[in-house]
Amino acid sequence: VKSVEASIPEPQREAWKKHQVEGFTDKDGFEKEVVRHVETTLARSLFNCDEGAAYSATSLAFRDRLITEWNRTQQRQTTADTKRVYYLSLEFLMGRALDNAMLNVGLKDVARGGIDDLGFRIEDIIEQEHDAALGNGGLGRLAACFLDSLASLNYPAWGYGLRYRYGIFKQEIINGYQVEVPDYWLDFNPWEFPRHDVTVDIQFYGNVRKSQDENGKTVAHWEGGEIVTAVAYDMPIPGYATPSTNNLRLWSSKASSGEFDFQKFNNGDYESSVADQQRAETISAVLYPNDNLDRGKELRLKQQYFWVAASLYDIVRRFKKSKRAWREFPDQVAIQLNDTHPTLAVVELQRILVDIEGLEWDEAWNIVTSTFGYTNHTVLPEALEKWPVGLMQHLLPRHLQIIYDINLFFLQTVEKKFPNDREMLTSVSIIEESQPKMVRMAYLAIVGSHKVNGVAELHSDLIQTTIFKDFVKIFGADKFTNVTNGITPRRWLHQANPRLSELIASKTGGHEFLKDLTQLNKLELSIDDDAFRKEWAEIKYANKVRLTKYIKKTLDVTVNPAALFDVQVKRIHEYKRQQLNIFGVIHRYLALKAMSPEERKKQLPRVSIFGGKAAPGYWMAKQIIHLINNVGAVVNKDPDIGDLLKVIYLEDYNVSKAEMIVPASDLSEHISTAGTEASGTSNMKFVLNGGLIIGTCDGANIEITREIGQENIFLFGTLSEDVEDLRHAHTYGSHTVDSDLNKVFDTIQSGTFGEPNDFGAMVAAVRDHGDFYLVSDDFQSYIDTQKMVDTEYRNQDEWVRKCIRSVARMGFFSSDRCINEYAEGIWNVEPLVVK
Ligand code: F55
């Protein structure tokens, strides 16, 4: 590690203080900065400044402003010497940064005026930015919302992740099929700061030698293997309406510049030295595009260790500067594991403390378990991470030994508590005695943490009663807790829906609600105000018009903005049941076709909008995308149907598109099989933007219902406690599919939406193969509930009232509430108040 300790001596500090940079505060100052950046940083001029250059210069101007506060925040935190939180996540789905930066520092209006003076429109400038899409879906976006809340609430916190060269792929729809295109996003990224002086050498492979020290104690030495260097890239995370600006540190891999390579190079082995370089760079090259599926690839394990080892080295280095005793480590450091992906951090910290720092095992283990917290995001068995023991042995030989020791000591305590219970021992062992043997990462994370949390009440109950029930018996119920997810109202209301944010501000006494979302409840006082409701409805309509134009531009389909916009945008997965939605759409189409023209005239027009990516290797998810597109191709040009039904597939759903789609929804679908969606967070975004939900009793839908009232949500379907019995009955009893759903299947099979027998596997999954996701069980109640939606939507006045009441009651779902719960219940950290 190269790190220079350099500080300006006291007598010379005056000169620095005199020239301290104070960022622009008005339009003139902003324009001056933009022009300066165009003419110097970008080496262009007013004669060749396009929107791209204007975006770059605007971003650089705001970046400069962030840096000043960022430096001060870091200095304040170092001086205060208080406990810090480290959020370890393999995914940060940040989206765009410029709009967020402008709003958080409170200078968007200043920028709008300045950009206007310089000959551009702020909306066009914002649109130039490429999303930072370093995540798959909910888990990655949650990490991004948490960073926003941590900074906004003044918590001393760092995010740690990987700087992927390629984020989640760009999705194109070609002839109705998903095609994946690489997402190279680093061409020009003004928001990151390479720290070429902050590097860590990471070791892989090799072997372990044991020796005795002078006291006869056995010491392990991990030797040989290969070294890859981690380079830090930092991104400033501005808080809203506070100077606090936290740091997101992302690691990039490169070949180590050790003697080894120079030797090769000097020996004329140019080719193989370049090959080494490429192999090293592969580690941080690409985000794995699977959500809720563990594929067990060696490179993924390498990514995990690379990132975890670099981050821990960095955290430990910072701690060591304070010269405190090791036992104080948990008073200074809280590390949160976002799912099991960073679980090797548990093992790595134990290794640092025992092998390198020479602590006794038990003392080290106490420090480790007091430091970590683990958040679980799924109960789906195919998503629970396991690694083959052989692979672990090969890649991380010392870590495997430590895992075995952790397991041994853990099983000894289990044995004491449950003597002669062999079944208990095999069921909780970190090592699964399968062929091949596997390391169960969730079990390791539980054993290595002091708190384990689920992400919504139902989910937290489920993990304690099903997949982790034996651990509750062993550690007691106190170790397990719930922290219901939340979303940042800054991005998901103020930024995505500025007009609604202004209207709310005018009724609640300013923008205070953006810092304390419970203040939304004041909206209910205005519910009988006719002008208020009228403006509310107008804003929704304007947001729908915007989406209508986008649909026209990108898909050349004309939709009626007065129609009911029914939206399901999320990753495509059988458990999320986009297939139930599209079967429902087909059912609606058949019903419309069967009507007389007079009857049709009485129907409510609807636009069914889908969006989302399928994991590239998930064949069935891709079939679902194909069916939706094929249904759209038939329905959208059917002259009998006209405006009454349109089916839209929005390409390449991502964070910035969500900011346009979410505010335009009347009804959104959150219809997972009960017990499968841990929480869901887009459900919160849609309601916060004045849309209603059709949903199952799953994840956070249940708590949303509790908060907003069951009269304001369209719930349907099987309850989670009945799922197991139904699945059993499908397989072992007789499973029949009702006639409405069979008609849908027959229509598909007849070739209406492609060739006969296209989509046969999708139909068979329900009809013949046990219907694991209970589509047939929930179909009728789904259709009936959609009918109720149609009826209620006709009463626009009452519909708008429901929307307003719902928004008024959504205060609970701010990620600020969520972060405060983590801070108090898990991390034991306090905000660092800024004077
Ligand atoms: C990504 C990679 C792997 Cl190996 C496993 C899972 C994922 C992933 O993307 N998971 C994910 O997004 N989970 C979601 O987390 C959200 C935040 O807690 C929940 O709201 C949502 O229910 C859950 O599916």
Boltz pocket constraint, residues with backbone or C-beta under 6 A from the ligand:
constraints:
  - pocket:
      binder: B
      contacts: [[A, 136], [A, 137], [A, 138], [A, 139], [A, 140], [A, 142], [A, 288], [A, 290], [A, 291], [A, 292], [A, 293], [A, 294], [A, 295], [A, 376], [A, 377], [A, 378], [A, 383], [A, 455], [A, 485], [A, 676], [A, 677], [A, 678], [A, 679], [A, 680], [A, 681], [A, 699]]
      max_distance: 6.0
